[in-house]
Amino acid sequence: MGLLDGLVGNVIGSMLSGNQAQDPLGSVSSRLGGGNQAQSGNLLLQLALSMLQQNGGLEGVLNKFRQGGLAQHADSWVSTGQNMNISADQLQQVFGSSAISDLASQLGMPEDQAGSAMAQLLPDVINRLTPEGQVPETSNEEIAQGLSTLANSELLK
């Protein structure tokens, strides 16, 4: 599939094996509590990719962070260096409280937990979509392919 192969593969592999050390999604999904962790991780990753897709793709989301005063954070995710963390409050500042409320509703958890989970995952997703330190021209296609792969994954249903 391309840029998201590693992320989707890690989600499937680490969650089914219970190994969460190599993948931030594993540690996030373990905090979701209850239910099947693989399904929770699948849903969280789908929601992260949907968030990108619904907000103008990778460039659109990066611009939202830049306009929200988090340019250094956004740039760190694209660069080949260390990713800067964001908080649930910063995520809400960028996307709005209704987006976090919708996320929480879809995940079946309180807004603070949903925001924290997405704040931990989104930088890693953006980082994996920009492996060469720049936004590839095919990033929107990669996001769509990632969503399709996750939606059709028999392992996570």
N, C-alpha and C positions, 0 to 999 in steps of 0.2 A: 504494500500500500504506500510505502514511502516514508515520509517524515514521522508519521504517528505509529509506525510498526512497533518501535520500541515501547512506547507507552501502552498501546493496546495489548501487546504481548506480555508486558510486565503485569498489567492488570489481571489478565487471565491466569498467567503462570503463578504469580505471587499469591493471589487470592485463593486459588484452588489448592496450592501447597501450604498456605498459611505463612509464607515468608513475606514479611512486610518491611524488612530492613532495607531492601534495595529500592523500594518504590514508595514515594510519599502517599500515593493513593491508598496503599495498604494500611498505613497508619491512620489516615483519615477515616477510611471505611470501618476500621476497628472501633472507632469512637462513635460511629453512627448507632451502635447498639441494636440488639434484636435483629431477627431476620437473617437472611442469607447474606454474608459479607460480599460474596461475588456479585450478587444482584445489586447490592447497595453501591458497590464500587462501579459497576456498569452504569447504573443510573446517575451517579455523581459525575462520572466522566462524560456521559451523554449530555448532562445539563451544562457542564463546562463548555463543551463544544457548541451546544445550542446557544449559550450566552455569547460566544464569539460570533457565531453565524448571525444572530439577531441584532447585533450591535455594530454592523458594518464590517464584519470579518476581523482578521487580525489587526489590520491597520486602524480600523474604526475603534477597536477596544484600546489599542495602544494610545491613540489620540485622546480617548476619554480619560485615561490615566494621566496623560500629559496635561490636559486642560484642567484636571482636578488637582494639580499641584504635585503629582507623583511621577514626574518625568524621569527622575533618577531611577525610580523603581522599575518603570516600564523599560527604560533603556538597559537596565541590568539583565532583564529577562531575555532581551534580544541579543545582548553581547555574549561573547564566549566565556566571560568571567562568572563570578559568583552571583547568584540571584539574591536580590533584596526581598525580604519578607514584607507582607502587608497584613494588616489586621482586618478583622471583620468590619470594624467601623470605617476603615479606609475603603473597603470594598463597597460598603453601603453609600459612602460619600460619592463614589464614582457612578454606581449603577442606580442608586435610589432605593428607598425603603420598600417600595412595592416589588422591585425585582428580588430583594432578599426575602420578602414575605412569600412571594410565589415559589422561590427556591425551597424555603422551609416547608411549604405546603406539599410540594412534590416529593420531598424527602421524608415527610412525616416526622419532623423534629422541630424544636424551638428555633426561632430565627437566629439567636446568637450562635447556636451550634452549626446551623446550616451556613451562616456567614463565615464562621471560622473554618469549616471544612473547605468551602470554595476558595477562601483566601489562601489556604495552604496549597490547594491543587492548581489553581489558575496560573500562577507563575511558572510552575513546572510544565504545564501544557504549552504555554507560550514559548518557553525555552526550547522545548522539543520541536516546535514548529519552526524554529529559527536556528538550526544547528550551525550555520555558517556565519552567524552574527548579523544577519540581515533578514528582512521579511522576503521570502521567496514569492515569485509571481504566482505560483500554484497553491499558495496557502489556503485560499478559499475552497479549492477543489479537495485539498487534503482534509480539511475540516468536514466537508460533505462526505468524503469517503470514510472517515473515522466514524461519523454518525451512522452510516450505513452498515459498516462492519459490526459495530456494537449492537445495533438493532437486530442484526441477523445472526448474532453469535449464539449458537445452540448451547455452548458451554455455560452461558450466563443466564439462561432463561429458566 
